Amino acid sequence: MELVLIRYALAVLKFPSKVNDVIIYLKAIYLAMHENPNFEDLEPQLATFLTHIGTLQTHQEGMKTKPPTYNAATRNASLKIAKGDAKTLRNSVQSIADLDPATAETVILSAAMFVKHIYIKQKQVFSATNGSDPGTVDLVGDGGGPHNFRMRVEDGNWINLESNGTSKLTETGLTSGVEYEFQNRSVLPHNKKTPWSQSIKLKVN
C-alpha cells in the first residue's frame, strides 16, 4: 500500500529563560484559553493553572523583598508546578487540535502556543468525507494509483462513478441529507482490478 506524507501541526511551548518572562508567558496562555470556545471543557484546569501562576508570582516577588520572604528553592518548586500545568494544557490543546487537521493550526495558535509542522508517512486508506460545497463528497482510494469508485443509496443498485485515473475523486450533484454508500477498488496493470473495498456510509451535507 502506498505511503502518503501527512502534514501534522504540533503544539509547542517555548519557555523564556528568565522567570519574570515565564510568568508573563504563562499568563498569556491562560488569557488566550480562558473563555475560548475551543477549550471550554478545560476551564477547571485553567482555574488551577491561574492559581499556580499566582503562587509562582508571589514567590518570585518575595525573593526580592528585604529581607526575602521566599527563597529560590520555594520559587523553583512553584515554577516547576506552573510549567507542568502548561505542559498538561499543551497536551489537551493537541488532543483538541487533532480532532480536525484542517483547523489544527488555528486551534493551537488560539491557545497562545507555537506550531511546529512535522511530516508523517502513513498508509493511504479509503475515505469518504463531505466536500467544501453542499452535495459534494471527496473520495480517497485505498492506496495510490488509479482507482474505480462506485456508490448507491440504501440497498439500491451500484452506480459506477467516472474515473479520473487517480486515487482521488470529488463527486458532485449529490442530495444533501441523504446517506450514500461508497466503495473503491484499485486498477492494476493490464486492466486488472482488485475486489471492491468495504463500504463507507456517509450522510451528505
KETOR-470466 format. One record per residue (C-alpha): x negated, y negated, z. Coordinates in steps of 0.02 Angstrom, whole numbers, padded with zeros to 5 digits, always signed. Layout:
! residues N
XYZ
...
END
This chain:
! residues 205
+00000+00000+00000
-00066-00172-00046
-00131-00286+00091
-00073-00466+00089
-00156-00613+00177
-00040-00692+00306
-00074-00869+00370
-00044-00872+00556
-00027-01026+00668
-00112-01002+00835
-00079-01115+00986
-00242-01180+01060
-00286-01278+01216
-00437-01393+01218
-00477-01445+01395
-00586-01602+01413
-00745-01588+01514
-00702-01723+01642
-00571-01683+01774
-00481-01851+01758
-00464-01819+01571
-00400-01644+01606
-00263-01717+01715
-00212-01837+01576
-00211-01692+01452
-00105-01581+01564
+00019-01722+01593
+00033-01746+01405
+00078-01562+01383
+00209-01574+01520
+00287-01731+01446
+00290-01654+01272
+00375-01494+01331
+00493-01563+01463
+00670-01580+01392
+00605-01522+01223
+00742-01413+01144
+00610-01292+01083
+00564-01250+01263
+00723-01271+01364
+00704-01097+01440
+00533-01146+01508
+00594-01285+01622
+00565-01183+01783
+00385-01152+01729
+00364-01334+01685
+00425-01389+01857
+00293-01281+01939
+00164-01346+01816
+00205-01526+01863
+00188-01487+02048
+00017-01411+02020
-00038-01560+01915
+00014-01674+02058
-00085-01569+02182
-00238-01575+02069
-00224-01763+02054
-00209-01782+02243
-00364-01676+02270
-00461-01769+02136
-00418-01939+02208
-00453-01877+02385
-00633-01840+02337
-00661-02025+02301
-00597-02094+02466
-00714-02144+02607
-00726-02031+02694
-00668-01899+02567
-00507-01810+02615
-00538-01664+02498
-00696-01576+02441
-00748-01508+02271
-00703-01329+02316
-00523-01377+02353
-00513-01484+02195
-00587-01346+02088
-00463-01220+02157
-00316-01333+02110
-00396-01365+01940
-00404-01178+01907
-00220-01159+01953
-00162-01302+01841
-00266-01238+01695
-00193-01065+01723
-00018-01139+01712
-00064-01221+01546
-00130-01056+01478
+00031-00968+01529
+00132-01103+01443
+00021-01085+01289
+00067-00901+01281
+00252-00944+01296
+00237-01075+01160
+00152-00947+01048
+00293-00822+01075
+00422-00953+01028
+00320-01009+00876
+00306-00829+00816
+00495-00817+00801
+00490-00918+00641
+00325-00931+00547
+00396-01071+00439
+00411-01188+00590
+00273-01115+00698
+00151-01259+00673
+00285-01389+00711
+00335-01298+00871
+00156-01289+00932
+00119-01471+00894
+00278-01523+00984
+00202-01450+01143
+00050-01566+01126
-00058-01415+01089
-00179-01390+00946
-00154-01273+00799
-00285-01154+00734
-00247-01063+00572
-00306-00885+00558
-00277-00762+00417
-00221-00585+00449
-00215-00443+00324
-00051-00350+00335
+00035-00219+00232
+00168-00297+00122
+00334-00219+00169
+00505-00230+00089
+00605-00379+00150
+00763-00473+00104
+00789-00647+00176
+00906-00790+00142
+00833-00916+00021
+00822-01103+00043
+00981-01132-00058
+01154-01060-00017
+01192-00899-00109
+01011-00853-00138
+00907-00709-00069
+00718-00690-00075
+00662-00510-00103
+00486-00445-00073
+00443-00268-00127
+00354-00134-00027
+00175-00161-00086
+00104-00258-00234
+00128-00239-00420
+00289-00239-00523
+00450-00186-00437
+00630-00149-00478
+00767-00214-00362
+00949-00170-00350
+01097-00222-00242
+01275-00180-00201
+01418-00237-00090
+01480-00114+00041
+01483+00058-00042
+01507-00007-00219
+01406+00032-00372
+01223-00019-00376
+01180-00167-00486
+01005-00172-00558
+00926-00344-00543
+00824-00423-00680
+00639-00384-00653
+00505-00517-00671
+00359-00395-00668
+00303-00440-00492
+00339-00383-00314
+00446-00536-00277
+00615-00593-00338
+00738-00730-00293
+00917-00679-00331
+01041-00821-00355
+01228-00838-00376
+01274-00728-00228
+01430-00758-00124
+01399-00842+00043
+01466-00746+00193
+01461-00577+00104
+01346-00437+00162
+01239-00364+00023
+01133-00208+00022
+00964-00211-00066
+00836-00080-00118
+00671-00086-00211
+00551+00033-00297
+00377+00017-00371
+00348+00028-00559
+00194+00137-00590
+00086+00157-00745
+00166+00245-00895
+00335+00177-00835
+00343+00299-00690
+00437+00240-00537
+00438+00280-00352
+00600+00332-00267
+00715+00192-00211
+00673+00124-00040
+00779+00124+00117
+00915-00008+00111
+00911-00179+00190
+01078-00260+00226
+01091-00450+00233
+01236-00570+00255
+01206-00709+00131
+01207-00889+00189
END
